[in-house]
C-alpha cells in the first residue's frame, strides 16, 4: 500500500475514534481536496478496507480496522522511540515518525522494538 493510502486509512481510523467520519473531515485534516479523498476512498474500498457510499459516512471494515491499527501502532511506537530513546522534542518525534512509518523496513522496525525491550 502506498504512503498516501496508509495516511488516508490512518486518518479514517483516528476520525472514527471521534465519531462519524465524513469526506470533508478527512480532506480538512489531511489538507487535501475532496476529490482526492474520494479517489483514495474508492481504492481503499476496492481493497476491502472500508465502505463508503456517496454523501454518507465512511466505515472501516474489519480488515481495514486491523490494517489501520497496525499503522497506528507503528506510528505510536516510532513517536515514543524518538522521544524517549533519541531525545527529540514531541513535535519533531511526531513529524519524523509520520515519515518513518512508511519507509522503515520491517527488519529495522523489529530491531528497534527489540532494542527498546532490552533497555527496559
Secondary structure, DSSP 8 states (H G I E B T S, - for coil): --HHHHHHHHHHHHHHHHS---HHHHHHHHT--HHHHHHHHHHHHHTTSEEE-TTS-EEE-HHHHHHHHHHHHHHHHHHHHIIIII---HHHHHHHHHHHHHHS-HHHHHHHHHHHHHH-
